[in-house]
Amino acid sequence: MQETLETTSLLSRKRVRVYLAPEGIAITQRQAFSAWERPRLVLFEEIQAVQPRQQGRRWAVELSLAQGPLTVAGLLESEALWLAGLIGEELGIRARRADPRFSQRVPVERVPEEIKALLLAGERETASVVDFLLIQAVHHQASDVHFDPFHTSLRVRFRIDGLLSDVAEIPANLHPRVLARLKVLAKLAVFRHDVPQEGRTVVESDSRTIDLRVSVLPTIHGEKAVVRLFDSSRAIFGLQELGMSEQTVARYADLIGRPQGTILLTGPANSGKTTTLYSTLSHLHQQRRNLSNIVTVEDPVEYDLQVISQTQINPALGLTFATGLRTVLRQDPEVIMVGEIRDAETAEIAVRAGLTGHLIFSTAHARSSAGVFARLVEMGVEPFLVASSVTGVMEQRLVRRVCPGCAAEYRPDADALQRAGMRAASGARFVHGTGCDRCGGSGYSGRTGIFALIVVDERIRDLVMAKARLATLEEAARRTSPGLLAEGRDKVAAGVTTVDELLRVAQPED
């Protein structure tokens, strides 16, 4: 539907146009054979109610304002219903913003009863339920919201601090309405139920703009949706704020301060690699200012850094990591970030670029930091190129922090201590969280990183050139890097996290 309406009555000598704007509606009119008058802007906050009604063969929309009614007449029925519906929806959104359920954090255990209260008004309040869940996800600092369909209900889960938690169950008969609302927000095809779809929208909360990525996938019980939340205000940290030890920060700062080379990050999904890369690029921009042309090729561009050139790949149009990287190399860059090395072509271009005066950053999937070398060779990159170009590899994980509001000392399980390479008599201050309202009873609040950085030396280069076994590479890497468990043990000893949490994310070394 268009965003401008114009009355079409042939019997009236007056014509009216209505323009829809983000802050309200602009109404302008003219008499026959005269120019359009200056528009009158009616703010949404001035409108108390809206009502479409039939007037003879035409329809009108009546607005109730504090200073009196205002009528827009001479519309088709479809136009009047659309205009009234759009204004009514905006008024509903503004009313919900004043509702504490939409402006304040509601404890997770109370979410189901709040949803029931919203639904008492009828099925049409399903849109309010979806909005409420998304706002609460923001308040609880969730990274993802899952809408999982089953035979009897639609289960909603939040991923908070890396773990999925059941939040609510919505009646199965409302599943289509929930998915329709998500599709409308993300500008997806509401009528398609048989194909995957992806879109995005934004939500405002506490003067922050949260970017929402919506992914819809058909399943045997209907469409499943996952909403990923990206808060740009929490995306960039200083290197010291990522969780690296002082020693690791110093070694990493030295690596990224070099004029060329390839630096790779590895770790599972949701381990903070993108945050580390963005924080690194922000650090380089601040350090070098006008000395560097920094460019990225990503899929997707998760945060707009505003200070560097960022490109999102589009394979359907031929813009892949490889083609994007090849083009970037012709645009006089000093620093290049490639979101992920997925194929042999991208790997070889990136590695060669690291040998020719460029500083390259990327991620690669491997079992460990030492395994990245073997992974590149398996992709078909010549060992001498890997050995010559790669200057550093960093493995990382995210561990949950003990909630400061309910921290208490405790004695960990002896077997867990042994697996983590620690002893109860080591002088460490072992703490855990007892659970409180602040952390939702989990005992944890927020996450921090643990890192294992390999700075490539002659020994490792020789082993890569010789295509040494992974176990040999890992043994050599341990001589240059304390490893994930070592950094994790320091955080346990400092009371930042717990032994159980460390063992959940970091595999004990053999």
ZADRENMAR-168616 format. One line per 5 residues: number of its first residue (from 0); for each residue x, y, z of C-alpha. Coordinates in steps of 0.2 Angstrom, whole numbers, plus 2048, in hexadecimal, padded with zeros to 3 digits. Layout:
BEGIN
NUM) X:Y:Z; ...;
END
This chain:
BEGIN
0) 800:800:800; 806:812:7FC; 80B:81E:80A; 801:82C:803; 7EE:82C:801;
5) 7E4:839:7F7; 7D1:83B:7F7; 7C9:838:7E7; 7B7:83E:7E9; 7B1:846:7D9;
10) 7A3:850:7E1; 7AE:859:7ED; 7B8:868:7E8; 7C4:865:7F6; 7D2:858:7F5;
15) 7DC:851:804; 7ED:848:804; 7F3:83E:813; 806:83B:815; 80C:82E:821;
20) 81C:833:82B; 825:82A:839; 81F:837:846; 80D:839:840; 803:83D:831;
25) 804:84D:826; 7F3:853:81E; 7F2:85F:810; 7E3:865:806; 7DF:870:7F7;
30) 7CF:878:7EF; 7CC:875:7DD; 7D8:87D:7D1; 7E3:884:7DF; 7F4:87E:7E6;
35) 7F6:872:7F5; 7F6:87A:806; 804:879:812; 803:867:81B; 7FD:866:82C;
40) 807:859:837; 7FD:84F:843; 808:846:84F; 804:835:855; 805:83A:867;
45) 7F7:847:864; 7EB:839:85D; 7E0:832:86B; 7D6:826:860; 7D3:821:84E;
50) 7C3:81B:846; 7BF:816:833; 7AD:819:82E; 7A2:818:81F; 79C:829:817;
55) 790:825:809; 799:81C:7FB; 7AA:821:802; 7B3:81F:813; 7BB:82B:81F;
60) 7C8:829:82D; 7C4:833:83D; 7D2:838:849; 7CE:83D:85B; 7D9:84B:860;
65) 7DA:855:870; 7D5:865:867; 7C6:85C:85E; 7C3:84F:850; 7CB:84F:83F;
70) 7C4:846:831; 7CC:840:821; 7BE:83C:815; 7BC:836:803; 7C6:826:804;
75) 7C4:815:7FD; 7BF:807:80A; 7D0:7FF:809; 7D9:80F:80B; 7CF:814:81A;
80) 7D2:804:823; 7E4:804:81E; 7E7:815:825; 7DD:812:835; 7E6:802:838;
85) 7F7:809:835; 7F3:818:841; 7EB:80C:84E; 7FA:801:84D; 806:80F:851;
90) 7FB:815:85F; 7FB:803:866; 80E:803:865; 810:814:86E; 803:80E:87C;
95) 80D:7FE:87E; 81D:808:881; 815:810:890; 810:7FE:897; 81E:7F9:8A4;
100) 81E:7E8:89C; 825:7EF:88C; 831:7FC:894; 838:7F2:8A3; 840:7E2:8A6;
105) 834:7D4:8AB; 83C:7C5:8B4; 83D:7B5:8A9; 831:7AB:8B4; 824:7B8:8B3;
110) 824:7B9:8A0; 817:7AB:89D; 80A:7B4:8A8; 80D:7C4:8A0; 80A:7BC:88F;
115) 7FA:7B4:895; 7F4:7C5:89B; 7F7:7CD:88A; 7EE:7BF:881; 7DE:7C1:88C;
120) 7DA:7D0:881; 7D9:7C3:872; 7E3:7BC:864; 7E6:7CD:85D; 7F2:7D1:86B;
125) 7FE:7C4:864; 808:7D2:85C; 809:7DA:86E; 810:7C9:874; 81E:7C9:867;
130) 823:7DB:86A; 823:7D7:87D; 82E:7C8:87B; 83A:7D1:870; 83B:7E0:87C;
135) 83E:7D4:88A; 84C:7CB:881; 855:7DC:87F; 852:7DF:892; 85A:7CE:896;
140) 868:7D1:88A; 864:7C1:880; 86E:7BE:871; 860:7B4:868; 84D:7B0:86A;
145) 847:79F:863; 835:79C:85E; 834:789:85D; 824:781:857; 81E:771:85E;
150) 80D:767:85C; 805:76F:86C; 80E:780:86E; 81B:78C:868; 829:78C:874;
155) 833:79D:876; 845:79C:87C; 852:7AA:880; 864:7A7:87E; 86C:7B0:88D;
160) 87F:7B0:890; 881:7A2:883; 873:796:88B; 861:793:884; 854:795:891;
165) 841:791:88F; 837:7A1:892; 825:79E:88D; 819:793:883; 80D:79A:877;
170) 7FD:791:872; 800:788:861; 7F1:790:859; 7FA:7A1:85B; 809:79B:852;
175) 804:7A2:841; 801:7B3:848; 811:7B3:851; 81B:7AF:841; 810:7BC:838;
180) 815:7C9:844; 828:7C5:843; 827:7C5:830; 81E:7D6:82F; 82C:7DD:83B;
185) 83A:7D6:830; 831:7DA:81F; 830:7C8:81A; 822:7C0:80F; 814:7BC:81B;
190) 80C:7B0:80F; 81B:7A5:80C; 81C:796:818; 826:78A:80E; 837:793:80C;
195) 845:79A:817; 844:7AC:819; 850:7B9:821; 84D:7CB:826; 850:7D9:833;
200) 849:7E6:83D; 84D:7F1:84C; 846:7F4:85D; 849:803:868; 84C:801:87B;
205) 854:80D:887; 859:819:87A; 863:80A:871; 85F:803:860; 860:7F0:860;
210) 862:7E8:84F; 857:7D8:84D; 85B:7CB:840; 84C:7BF:83D; 84F:7AE:835;
215) 840:7A3:831; 841:790:82C; 833:784:828; 832:775:834; 826:766:835;
220) 81C:76F:842; 81C:780:839; 828:78E:837; 836:790:844; 83D:7A2:847;
225) 84D:7A8:84F; 850:7BA:853; 862:7C0:855; 864:7D0:85F; 873:7DB:85C;
230) 876:7EA:867; 883:7F5:85F; 886:7FF:86F; 88D:7EE:877; 896:7E9:867;
235) 8A7:7F1:869; 8B3:7EF:878; 8C5:7F4:87B; 8D1:7E6:87A; 8D3:7E6:88D;
240) 8C0:7E4:88F; 8BF:7D4:884; 8C5:7C9:892; 8D7:7C6:88C; 8E5:7C5:899;
245) 8F2:7D3:89A; 8FE:7C7:892; 8F2:7C3:884; 8ED:7D5:881; 900:7DA:87F;
250) 904:7CC:873; 8F4:7CF:869; 8F7:7E2:868; 908:7DE:861; 901:7D2:854;
255) 8F4:7DF:84D; 901:7ED:84E; 90B:7E4:840; 909:7EB:82E; 905:7DA:826;
260) 900:7C8:82A; 8F1:7BD:82C; 8E8:7BC:83D; 8DB:7AF:83F; 8CE:7AC:84D;
265) 8C6:79C:851; 8B8:795:85C; 8A6:78F:85C; 897:799:857; 893:7A6:864;
270) 8A4:7A6:86C; 8A7:7B9:869; 8B2:7B9:859; 8A9:7C7:850; 8A9:7D2:860;
275) 8BC:7CF:861; 8BE:7D3:84E; 8B4:7E3:84F; 8BD:7E9:85F; 8CE:7E5:856;
280) 8C9:7F0:847; 8C2:7FE:852; 8D3:7FD:85C; 8DD:7FE:84B; 8D2:80D:845;
285) 8D5:817:855; 8E8:813:855; 8EB:816:842; 8DE:823:83E; 8E2:829:82C;
290) 8F0:81D:82A; 8E5:80E:825; 8D8:809:819; 8CE:7FC:823; 8C1:7F1:819;
295) 8B6:7E2:81D; 8AD:7D5:814; 8A0:7CD:81F; 891:7C2:81F; 887:7CA:826;
300) 88D:7DB:82C; 888:7D9:83E; 88C:7EB:844; 88F:7FB:83B; 89F:801:842;
305) 89D:812:839; 8B0:815:837; 8B5:808:82A; 8AF:801:81A; 8A4:7F2:81C;
310) 89D:7E6:80E; 891:7D9:810; 892:7CA:804; 884:7C5:7F8; 887:7B4:7F0;
315) 877:7B5:7E6; 87F:7C4:7DD; 890:7BD:7DC; 897:7C6:7EB; 8A0:7B9:7F5;
320) 8AE:7BA:801; 8BA:7B6:7F4; 8B4:7C2:7E7; 8B2:7D0:7F4; 8C3:7CD:7FB;
325) 8CB:7CD:7EA; 8C2:7DE:7E6; 8C7:7E5:7F7; 8D9:7E2:7F3; 8D8:7EE:7E5;
330) 8D2:7FC:7F0; 8E2:800:7F9; 8DF:7F8:80A; 8EB:7F6:818; 8DF:7EC:824;
335) 8D2:7DF:81D; 8C6:7D5:828; 8BE:7C6:81F; 8AF:7C0:829; 8B3:7AD:827;
340) 8BE:7A2:81D; 8B2:795:816; 8BB:78F:806; 8CC:78C:7FE; 8CB:79B:7F2;
345) 8C7:7A7:801; 8D5:79F:80B; 8E2:7A1:7FE; 8DE:7B3:7FA; 8DE:7B8:80C;
350) 8EE:7AF:810; 8F7:7B6:800; 8F1:7C7:805; 8F9:7C6:816; 90A:7C3:80D;
355) 908:7D3:802; 907:7E1:80F; 8F6:7DF:816; 8F0:7DB:827; 8E2:7CE:826;
360) 8D5:7C9:833; 8C9:7BA:831; 8C1:7AB:83A; 8C3:799:836; 8BB:78A:83E;
365) 8C7:77D:846; 8C8:772:856; 8D5:77D:85D; 8E0:78C:859; 8EE:780:853;
370) 8E1:777:848; 8DF:787:83E; 8EF:783:835; 8EA:772:831; 8D9:778:82B;
375) 8E1:784:81F; 8EC:777:818; 8DD:76B:816; 8D4:779:80C; 8E2:778:7FF;
380) 8ED:787:804; 8FF:783:802; 908:780:813; 916:78D:80F; 909:79A:80C;
385) 900:796:81D; 911:796:826; 917:7A6:81E; 907:7B0:81F; 8FE:7AB:82F;
390) 905:7B5:83E; 8F9:7B1:84B; 8EA:7A6:850; 8DE:7A9:85E; 8D2:79D:866;
395) 8C4:7A4:871; 8B5:79F:87B; 8A8:7A9:886; 8A6:7A4:898; 898:7AA:8A3;
400) 89C:7B6:8B1; 897:7B3:8C3; 889:7BF:8C7; 890:7CC:8D3; 87F:7CE:8DB;
405) 87F:7BC:8E2; 891:7B7:8E2; 896:7AB:8F1; 8A5:7A1:8F5; 8A4:78E:8F3;
410) 8AF:77E:8F1; 8AF:777:8E0; 8AD:765:8DC; 8BF:75D:8DD; 8BD:753:8CD;
415) 8B8:763:8C3; 8C7:76C:8CB; 8D3:75E:8C5; 8CC:75E:8B3; 8CF:771:8B3;
420) 8E0:76F:8BA; 8DD:778:8CA; 8DE:773:8DC; 8D3:779:8EB; 8E3:77D:8F4;
425) 8EA:788:8E7; 8E4:798:8EF; 8D6:79C:8E3; 8C7:7A5:8E8; 8B9:799:8E2;
430) 8A8:7A2:8E0; 897:79E:8D8; 887:7A7:8D6; 878:7A2:8E1; 86B:7A9:8D6;
435) 862:7BA:8D8; 856:7C5:8CE; 864:7CE:8C5; 86A:7BE:8BD; 859:7B5:8BB;
440) 85E:7A8:8C8; 86D:7A1:8BD; 87B:7A7:8C8; 883:7AF:8B8; 882:7C0:8B1;
445) 88B:7C5:8A0; 89A:7BC:898; 8AC:7BF:895; 8B9:7B7:889; 8C7:7AB:88C;
450) 8D4:7AA:87E; 8E3:7A0:878; 8EE:7AA:86D; 8FC:7A1:862; 909:7AD:85B;
455) 911:7A4:84D; 924:7A1:850; 931:797:846; 92D:787:84E; 91B:788:849;
460) 91F:78D:838; 92A:77E:835; 91D:772:83B; 910:77A:830; 91C:779:821;
465) 91F:767:825; 90C:763:827; 90F:75D:839; 901:754:842; 8F4:75E:84B;
470) 8FA:757:85C; 90B:75D:858; 905:76E:853; 8FB:76F:863; 90A:76A:86E;
475) 914:778:866; 906:785:868; 905:781:87B; 917:787:87C; 912:799:876;
480) 900:79A:87D; 8FA:796:88E; 8EA:78F:887; 8D7:792:88A; 8D7:788:89A;
485) 8E6:792:8A1; 8DD:7A3:89E; 8CD:79B:8A5; 8D5:795:8B5; 8DB:7A7:8B8;
490) 8C9:7AD:8B6; 8C3:79F:8C2; 8D1:7A4:8CF; 8CC:7B7:8CD; 8B9:7B2:8D1;
495) 8B3:7B8:8C0; 8AC:7A7:8BB; 8AB:795:8C1; 8B3:784:8BF; 8A3:77D:8B8;
500) 8A1:78B:8AB; 8B3:78A:8A6; 8B2:777:8A3; 8A1:77A:899; 8AA:784:88C;
505) 8BC:77F:88C; 8C2:76D:888; 8CE:766:895; 8DF:764:88E; 8E5:752:88C;
END
